[in-house]
């Protein structure tokens, strides 16, 4: 499987997926830290991919998503955006509504 196919598979198989620098426990940039804080505050489990330890994903995800920066949040296979969009959506309640539509798999 090529890397772009692998990325598409990750996106389609994880209801809430964050491509970020580092991990939720140890984010490696302020934007990734903010994004994980927002997702944690929404109260649903989410998956993540550390692009720093996956350089092929880091190099190819922008081609798949057509979005140049990180972090990148996908919900139900759709790109939501980066941390700035997440902050805006969190402030107006849209992020919580979107996440609440996801059926938890736990």
N, C-alpha and C positions, 0 to 999 in steps of 0.2 A: 504494500500500500504506500503510495507516495504521501509526502507530508501534507499537501493540501487536502487530500482525501482523509487523512488522519484527523486534521483539524475539523473538517466538516462532520466527521464521525463524533468527535468530542462535543461539538456544539449540539448535534442532534440527540445525543444520548444523555445529556445533563440538563435538567429543566432550568437550573440557575447556574450559570458558569461565568466565572470571572478570570480573565487572563490578566495577570498582575506581575509585578516585580516583587519576588519573595513569596511569603505565605501569609495567611491571615494572622498567624501567631508572631510572625517576624517580617512585616512588610519592609521592602527595601527602598521605598520612596514615599513621599508625602501623599501623592495622589492615590497610590495603592492602599495606603493606610486609611485614607478618608473613605475610599470605596468599600473596604472591608467593614469599617465601622458602620456605614450606612446599611449594608446588607445584614450585619449582625443585629442591628436595631430593628430590622423588619421581622426578625424572629423565625425565619425559615432556614433550614440547612441549605448550603450552597457548595458547589464544587469550584475548584480553582486549578489553574495551571500556572506554574512559576516560569515565566518566559526567560528569566536569567539562567535557569538550569536547563532550559530547552531552547537553545539558540536557533534551531531550525524553525520552531514554532514562532519565535520572535521575528525571524526574517520573513516568514511566509504568511502569517496571520493578516497583515495589512492587505495582501492581495486577495485573500478570501473575503474579508469583511469590508474592504474598501474604506478602511478607517486607519489613519496613520499613527495614532498615538496609543499609549497604554496608560492605565488599565482599559480593558474592554469588557463590558458586561453583556452577556447574552441571556435572554429569558425566552423559554420555549422556542429556541432556535433562531430568534431574531435579535439583531444587534440593537441594544438600547443606547449605548454610547459610553463615554468616558466619565471620569469622576465629576467634571463640571456639570454634565447633563444629569448625572445621578443626584448631585446636590440640589439642583433646581427641581427635579422630580420629587425628591424627598420633601423639600420645603412646601410644595403645593399638594402633597399627598398622593401623587400619581405613582410613585415607586412602590409604596405600600400596597396600593390597589392592584398594581400589576403583579406583585409578588404573591398577594393573597389569592390570585386566580390560579396559581400553581398548586397542583395536588401534591401534597407531601408524600414521599415514597417511604417514609418511616412508619 
